């Protein structure tokens, strides 16, 4: 295999990752690859630089509150669980976030309001369901 020929693995996008963002990822990758090749033709790090640039489309903002965590797009969240007065969220980048459930939200859950199936929008168990936490 020629030193300039590499097998490029296509990324596996998270479930629910929007098609527009997938297209943007591929476009950014191609543009960054061409730019890297023109900047330093003898380098072997072109694909690494291009992937780093393209992966910016998959960055997950750090939620700073319960409300921000609940508003995160579904593809950004691996697991979301409301339990013992806390919202526990694990994002696709592996970061874990814990927020206290606001008092008004906690009372609504106790009164039986919320999803009828006992699940949050991201698929985790809601407060009071007794579902065991998994790691």
N, C-alpha and C positions, 0 to 999 in steps of 0.2 A: 504494500500500500504506500503510495506517495505520501510524503510528509505533509502535504497540503490537503490531502483527502482524509476526511473524518466521517465517521458514521454519526449522524445527528439524531439523537433520540427525541421523539416528539414528547412534549410534556403531558403528564396526566393531570388534567385540571380537576379541582374539587367538584363534587356533585353540586349542580345548580350554578356553576360558574357561568355567568352570562356569555352568550355567543359573541356579543359586541366586544367584550373584554378578551375573549379568545382571539378574535380577529386582530385586535389591537396588539396583543402579545406577539402574534406572528409577524405583524408589520414592523413593530419595534425591533424584534429580533433580527429581521432581515436588514433593516436600516443600520442598526448598530454593528452588525457583522461586516457590512460593506465599509462602514466608517473605520472600524478597527483594522481591516485589511489595507485600507488606503493610508492610514496613519503609520502603521508599522508592518510592511509586507513580510518581513522575515520572522515575525513573532509566531508562536504556536498557541497564543492565548486568545485568539479572535473569538472563538465560540464561547469561551468562559465570559469574556467581556460582554458579548451580545446577550447571553442568558441572564447575566446580572442585571443588565439594563431592562430587558423584557420582563423580568420577575417583579419589577416595580408595580406592574399592574395587579399583582396578587398581594400586595401589602395590605395588612389589616390595621386600621387605626385603633389605638388603645382607648377603650371606653373609659370614661372618667366618672360615670354615674350609672345608677340602675337604669335610668331612662335611655341613656346612650347604648347600654348593653342590650336592652330589649329591642332597640331600633336597628341593630346590626343586620346586614343582609344575611340571608340564610346560608349562603355558600361560605361565609366567613367563620361560621360556628360549627365546631365538631360536636360539642355537647353543651346543653344549657339545662340547668336544673334549679328549681326553687324548692328549698328545703330548710327547715329550722330557722325561718326568718331571713334567709340569705338567698341571693341569686348567685349561682356558681356557673361560670362560663369558661369553656376552653375553646380557643380560636385555632384556626388551621395552622398558625405558626407555632402552636404548642404552648402558648402563654395562657396562664390560668388567672382569672379575674373573679373576685368575690365582692358583692355589694349587698348591703342591708336592704331588705325590701321596705319601701316607704310604708309608714303606718297606715295610710289610706288604702294602699294596695293590699296590705296584709289583712285588713278588715274585710275587704271585698272578697278575698279568697275564702276567708272563714265563713262568709255569708253564702257561699256557694256560687258566686259569680265567676265568670271566666269560661274557659273552654269546657264544653260538656264532656269531652272524652278524658279529662284529667291530664291533658298534655299541654305543654307550652308550644308556641309556634315553631320552636326549633326542635321539638320532639322530646325534651326532657320532662321529668315529672314535676308537677306543681307542688307547692307547699301543702302538706296535709295528706298526701296520697300514701305515704308510708313506703314508697319505692326505695329500694336500697341503692346507695351510691355505687357506681362502678368506676374503676380507674383504668 
